[in-house]
Structure formats: C-alpha cells, structure tokens
C-alpha cells in the first residue's frame, strides 16, 4: 500500500474513494459487506455457512502432474492418500489445463472460469532467455505504458507478474512488498496515470471475489506475491492472501520445505486461523493452493526411459501425497472434512515426459529466424511473439515455416488461426500475441540444464490430473474432456451460489464439472 504522502498526491476526488486494503484509483468502489477481515489478535467474525451442498470448497494444484502420473502413482502405491480420495471422487481422466500452459493463465483459469482471451493473462515472467534484459520472459500489453513513463511516450509495454515485482525476491517474504516502480501504467479517462497492480491487470472477477461478496471468508496461497491477481479487479477477493516467494528456494529439498509453508497454511485455515497460526480468521468457505515440488523435480530429473518417474520425481510425488494425507487428517480433526469439496488438479503439465525427445534450441536462433522486428516474446516449449508491426505476421510465419526444422516448429498461427485455436484476436486485443509457434514435442527454447518445461501446447503440457473428492461422493470416472477453468463455477455452485456471478463464466459459457451433485 502507498504511504500517506503518496495518497496526498492523488487528486482529491480519487483519494476519497480508496478502499481499505488496496490503492487503485481507477477501480470502482464496492459496497458489499467485508466481514472476517480483522487484525490478527482481534476477535474474529463468526464464519457464515453457505446454503450449498458443501460448507467449504478447496482447490489444490500439484503443478506439473499429469493424468498419467496419477495412474502410475495409485497403481504403484495403492494405499496412498490419492488412491483413498479417489474412492469417493469423480475422476476426470481427460482434463486439460489452460492454453498457454503457463503458471499465470493456469492460476487465473480456475479462479475466473475463463481462458486468457477473457481474463487477460497470457503468460507470467520467469526464468528463460527472452528479451528485454537477460534471463527474463515477459508478456506484452499494447494498451499500457511502461513503468516510470508517467503515461507519456510510446504506448505498449512488457508486463511481468512474478518475482520481478518483489522488493527482494531472494527471501520468502519477497522483501515485504512490491517494487511498485515496476508496475505498468494505465492512462485513465480522468487523465490520471494509474499503476497497474497484479489484481487490477485482470479483466474479470474471480471466484474469491464472488464468495467474499456473500460475506464469507476466503484464503489463497501461491508461489509469488504477484499471484495475488486472484484477488480480482476489486482487490478485495481474499480475506487472507499468503504468497511466499518460490524464487527463494533452490533445488528439490528446499522446494519441499517451501511447499510445507503452503501445507501448513491449509491446516491452519481449517482450524479457523491465519496462515501463521494466529487466531481470528474463521474457517474459509473457499480456499486454494499450489505446490511446486513435482514441477521442480520434473525439470531437473524427469522420467526414465520407460516413462516412469525417476527416483527424485517419485520422491516428489510421495512428498505431496504424504502432506495431502496430513491435511486430510487435520480436516477430520477440525471437523471440516465431511463438508468440504476438495478438487485436486494441476495448473499445467510438463513436456516432454519422454526424455529421448528433449531438444534444446537457443532463443537467439528463434529470433534470428522470425526475421521481422518484435517487441516481445515468451518462449519456453512454445513461442508467443508480439510484433512491432502486426502487418508483418504473414512474413514472420513464412520465415518460421521455411526454417521449421531449425526452430522445431510443428505449426505457426497468425491472425484468424490464433482466434480459431481459442485465443483472442491480435487485431482487437492489446494482449494477444501476433504469432504463436506450437513446437515439436520435446523442443525447449533454452540453453539451461532443465529437461522439461511448460507453457506449450502439446499433450504433455495440457493433459493434467483432476478429481473432485468428498465422502458424500460415489466414485465415478468421466471420460469427456474437461478444463481447469471449470473449477471456478464448480466451487461457486458447490457453496450454493450462481456460477453466473462469474463474469468469465458469462463470457465463455463455462459449465461446472460434470458428475457432481450440488
């Protein structure tokens, strides 16, 4: 939050409507009751119960986990927690994550009920070899101004919503806040140049906003403070936001310890406490989390020649399953288990599973082949390219296809092809890439040591684990294709509210997951 001096610098008419927990003069003031937002140590509000089949809903992402991983795991470990949960679950064997299969759209899909063309998040920033600057992957918005520009000069800027925004991304608390000088800027109709926060970048509301609007408690934990985008455009969607910085953890062992911060938060929430164990929050009606250990291990150690997990990756799955078992035990002790719908899924897969397919291509090779001026690209195991001149898209496509073997391109989409594949229209949407490259399976644009990535458009990127479990559910297996964006209307309906309260659901017609009773 800005200092008092910064607030005094705002126009009086705007300063008058700033809400209690977010400074964003361009956002509308909300008038719904904000209950449960109390200072740790003060008496908490009683948790209002919902009118739905469930009093609580939780969605938990095991990042990187495929459906094939689940099948292998429960066959190898039939007494595991996941095997037990599946006995009272609807199991979706053909679940798909968002496209792109990046963490940012992967986070917003289950929160909004929408795809990137609607919620507006195409990619986060992360380690890679893309420009501008070394080792930074960004996305682009042609309707925003660069940080520090005061909304003057050429419009259009890279946008990054990861550790880039932390005051100190080498420590778990991210340095205690955002480096707001890194926020892109939006020129408001009033003439005010407004910083764009992670939550105000989103275009539609989230399931957390919908449930908070009913006066219920919500909570969420994820891997970057910038993933507070799930607060929604109001900034008010979370009663508690807990976002320790994953960049502070190195290697699988430290990542397991990092994930324990999330697991401990989930346990505390089930007792009605804040993530740190302080009393006063109230048991959340809706909460969620993600876990990084599997994803980190896939990138570093991956799978064996027979496509079964390596020893390190097996340990990662066992660690997640063990902690999931501890959470279930906590829920039973706290008396929340019978009334909670638990959705286990993955924000994204990881490609390739087959280690013999790995082919690393330097990012510079890709840019040389494009052959026309670019303003930005996001390239991991696919490439999303924004051009200086959109009219150059046909030329860029021809250049890439003429060098398809060199850059590992399986398909190149521009213009109407991008729309036909479920993305926005690059001519109408300031955030949609102008060129999209779907790579041959196994291609990664990198020179780093990693042996897998996500963000791409191949089956290993998109095919993810998903099941919804509760003791009241009779075991069922569904073979139809479902999407992680269907989680948002599912949890809203499970708690007794209309999924059409979600703007992304209204825009895309997203349905709750099939086979569940509400």
Secondary structure in CASP SS format (residue, H / E / C, confidence):
PFRMAT SS
TARGET T0000
AUTHOR 0000-0000-0000
METHOD secondary structure of the structure
MODEL  1
X C 1.00
X C 1.00
X C 1.00
X H 1.00
X H 1.00
X H 1.00
X H 1.00
X H 1.00
X C 1.00
X C 1.00
X C 1.00
X H 1.00
X H 1.00
X H 1.00
X H 1.00
X C 1.00
X C 1.00
X C 1.00
X C 1.00
X C 1.00
X C 1.00
X C 1.00
X C 1.00
X C 1.00
X C 1.00
X C 1.00
X C 1.00
X C 1.00
X C 1.00
X C 1.00
X C 1.00
X C 1.00
X C 1.00
X C 1.00
X C 1.00
X C 1.00
X C 1.00
X C 1.00
X C 1.00
X C 1.00
X C 1.00
X C 1.00
X C 1.00
X C 1.00
X C 1.00
X C 1.00
X C 1.00
X C 1.00
X C 1.00
X C 1.00
X C 1.00
X C 1.00
X C 1.00
X C 1.00
X C 1.00
X E 1.00
X E 1.00
X E 1.00
X E 1.00
X E 1.00
X E 1.00
X E 1.00
X C 1.00
X C 1.00
X C 1.00
X C 1.00
X H 1.00
X H 1.00
X H 1.00
X H 1.00
X H 1.00
X H 1.00
X H 1.00
X H 1.00
X H 1.00
X H 1.00
X C 1.00
X C 1.00
X C 1.00
X C 1.00
X H 1.00
X H 1.00
X H 1.00
X H 1.00
X H 1.00
X H 1.00
X C 1.00
X C 1.00
X E 1.00
X E 1.00
X E 1.00
X E 1.00
X E 1.00
X E 1.00
X E 1.00
X E 1.00
X C 1.00
X C 1.00
X C 1.00
X C 1.00
X C 1.00
X C 1.00
X H 1.00
X H 1.00
X H 1.00
X H 1.00
X H 1.00
X H 1.00
X H 1.00
X H 1.00
X H 1.00
X H 1.00
X C 1.00
X C 1.00
X C 1.00
X H 1.00
X H 1.00
X H 1.00
X H 1.00
X C 1.00
X C 1.00
X C 1.00
X C 1.00
X C 1.00
X C 1.00
X E 1.00
X C 1.00
X C 1.00
X C 1.00
X C 1.00
X C 1.00
X C 1.00
X C 1.00
X C 1.00
X C 1.00
X C 1.00
X E 1.00
X C 1.00
X E 1.00
X E 1.00
X E 1.00
X C 1.00
X C 1.00
X C 1.00
X E 1.00
X C 1.00
X C 1.00
X C 1.00
X C 1.00
X C 1.00
X C 1.00
X C 1.00
X C 1.00
X C 1.00
X C 1.00
X C 1.00
X E 1.00
X E 1.00
X E 1.00
X C 1.00
X C 1.00
X C 1.00
X H 1.00
X H 1.00
X H 1.00
X E 1.00
X C 1.00
X C 1.00
X C 1.00
X C 1.00
X C 1.00
X C 1.00
X C 1.00
X H 1.00
X H 1.00
X H 1.00
X C 1.00
X E 1.00
X C 1.00
X H 1.00
X H 1.00
X H 1.00
X C 1.00
X C 1.00
X E 1.00
X E 1.00
X E 1.00
X C 1.00
X C 1.00
X C 1.00
X C 1.00
X C 1.00
X E 1.00
X E 1.00
X E 1.00
X C 1.00
X C 1.00
X C 1.00
X C 1.00
X C 1.00
X C 1.00
X C 1.00
X C 1.00
X C 1.00
X C 1.00
X C 1.00
X H 1.00
X H 1.00
X H 1.00
X H 1.00
X H 1.00
X H 1.00
X H 1.00
X C 1.00
X C 1.00
X C 1.00
X C 1.00
X E 1.00
X E 1.00
X E 1.00
X E 1.00
X C 1.00
X C 1.00
X C 1.00
X H 1.00
X H 1.00
X H 1.00
X H 1.00
X H 1.00
X H 1.00
X H 1.00
X C 1.00
X C 1.00
X C 1.00
X C 1.00
X C 1.00
X C 1.00
X C 1.00
X C 1.00
X E 1.00
X E 1.00
X E 1.00
X C 1.00
X C 1.00
X C 1.00
X H 1.00
X H 1.00
X H 1.00
X C 1.00
X C 1.00
X H 1.00
X H 1.00
X H 1.00
X H 1.00
X H 1.00
X H 1.00
X H 1.00
X H 1.00
X H 1.00
X H 1.00
X H 1.00
X H 1.00
X H 1.00
X H 1.00
X H 1.00
X H 1.00
X H 1.00
X H 1.00
X H 1.00
X H 1.00
X C 1.00
X C 1.00
X E 1.00
X C 1.00
X C 1.00
X C 1.00
X C 1.00
X C 1.00
X E 1.00
X C 1.00
X C 1.00
X C 1.00
X C 1.00
X C 1.00
X C 1.00
X E 1.00
X E 1.00
X E 1.00
X E 1.00
X E 1.00
X E 1.00
X C 1.00
X H 1.00
X H 1.00
X H 1.00
X H 1.00
X H 1.00
X H 1.00
X H 1.00
X H 1.00
X C 1.00
X C 1.00
X E 1.00
X C 1.00
X C 1.00
X C 1.00
X C 1.00
X C 1.00
X E 1.00
X C 1.00
X H 1.00
X H 1.00
X H 1.00
X H 1.00
X H 1.00
X H 1.00
X H 1.00
X H 1.00
X H 1.00
X H 1.00
X H 1.00
X H 1.00
X H 1.00
X H 1.00
X H 1.00
X H 1.00
X H 1.00
X H 1.00
X H 1.00
X H 1.00
X H 1.00
X H 1.00
X H 1.00
X H 1.00
X C 1.00
X C 1.00
X H 1.00
X H 1.00
X H 1.00
X E 1.00
X E 1.00
X E 1.00
X E 1.00
X E 1.00
X E 1.00
X C 1.00
X C 1.00
X C 1.00
X C 1.00
X C 1.00
X E 1.00
X C 1.00
X C 1.00
X C 1.00
X H 1.00
X H 1.00
X H 1.00
X C 1.00
X E 1.00
X E 1.00
X E 1.00
X C 1.00
X H 1.00
X H 1.00
X H 1.00
X H 1.00
X H 1.00
X H 1.00
X H 1.00
X H 1.00
X C 1.00
X C 1.00
X C 1.00
X E 1.00
X E 1.00
X E 1.00
X E 1.00
X E 1.00
X E 1.00
X C 1.00
X C 1.00
X C 1.00
X E 1.00
X E 1.00
X E 1.00
X E 1.00
X E 1.00
X C 1.00
X C 1.00
X H 1.00
X H 1.00
X H 1.00
X H 1.00
X H 1.00
X H 1.00
X H 1.00
X H 1.00
X H 1.00
X H 1.00
X H 1.00
X H 1.00
X H 1.00
X C 1.00
X H 1.00
X H 1.00
X H 1.00
X H 1.00
X C 1.00
X E 1.00
X E 1.00
X E 1.00
X E 1.00
X E 1.00
X E 1.00
X H 1.00
X H 1.00
X H 1.00
X H 1.00
X H 1.00
X H 1.00
X C 1.00
X C 1.00
X C 1.00
X C 1.00
X C 1.00
X C 1.00
X C 1.00
X C 1.00
X C 1.00
X C 1.00
X C 1.00
X C 1.00
X C 1.00
X C 1.00
X E 1.00
X E 1.00
X E 1.00
X E 1.00
X E 1.00
X C 1.00
X C 1.00
X C 1.00
X E 1.00
X E 1.00
X E 1.00
X C 1.00
X C 1.00
X C 1.00
X C 1.00
X C 1.00
X C 1.00
X C 1.00
X E 1.00
X C 1.00
X C 1.00
X C 1.00
X C 1.00
X C 1.00
X H 1.00
X H 1.00
X H 1.00
X H 1.00
X E 1.00
X E 1.00
X C 1.00
X E 1.00
X E 1.00
X E 1.00
X E 1.00
X C 1.00
X C 1.00
X C 1.00
X C 1.00
X C 1.00
X C 1.00
X E 1.00
X E 1.00
X E 1.00
X E 1.00
X E 1.00
X E 1.00
X E 1.00
X E 1.00
X C 1.00
X C 1.00
X H 1.00
X H 1.00
X H 1.00
X H 1.00
X H 1.00
X H 1.00
X H 1.00
X H 1.00
X H 1.00
X C 1.00
X C 1.00
X C 1.00
X C 1.00
X H 1.00
X H 1.00
X H 1.00
X C 1.00
X H 1.00
X H 1.00
X H 1.00
X H 1.00
X H 1.00
X H 1.00
X C 1.00
X C 1.00
X C 1.00
X C 1.00
X C 1.00
X C 1.00
X C 1.00
X C 1.00
X C 1.00
X C 1.00
END
